[in-house]
Amino acid sequence: MTPTPATLRTAGAAALLSVLVLAGCSEEEPLPQPPATSAPTAQEPTTQAPDDESATTSPVDDADVTTAPADDEGATQTAEPGPDPELSATDGSFTIELPDGWEDAYELAEQEGVLLAAKEIERKDEFFTNVVVTQEEYVSNLTTAVEEAAAELAGEDGEYELLEPAPVDGNRAPGYTLVRDVQGSTIHQTQRWISHDGTLYVVTFSAIDSQAEEAAGALDEILSSWSWQD
């Protein structure tokens, strides 16, 4: 069976989105420094001698001191909540739970067909481990399409390994893992293809070579938390 346009497009999307997340995050600019005029001048506090009368007639009020919130209380009031661990597909078709230390990255990979993207908050060895879910055209023989897409994406010199299907909220998702070079880095990618109600969902998980083994459990967590919303 010759790969369909959908399988070829999926193969290309895996490489493109991996590069997008890599390049977009590694080019983060530092925060701008505040303008020099915002700092107070050294002369301001000493341009006028203190008024003895005002100093003696305005003692510190004990009530003002005792009513100030304690450090812990102030920290509790100003603390911001952490990121929501649940992410929803842009079309509302499914939700996932993010592993600890992950965040939404949809803005980095936003383009036609992308339903969801997330990444690790911490960059490791100049790469953010990430996952992208795309929506593709339905294919009739999912297993065969996965096998041929893996060979197509790896090319003659690439390495790939076919994987046993994984359970995803009532569906079985065949897939493969391959190794590729992206911008001078060796990247391990795992794809899982999920056919659900006449729609193909492709999950692409990417990690740099040095983190591939450690990061593998994050994909298992994501797939096990997958919940269809129809």
Disulfide bonds with the S-S distance in Angstrom:
none
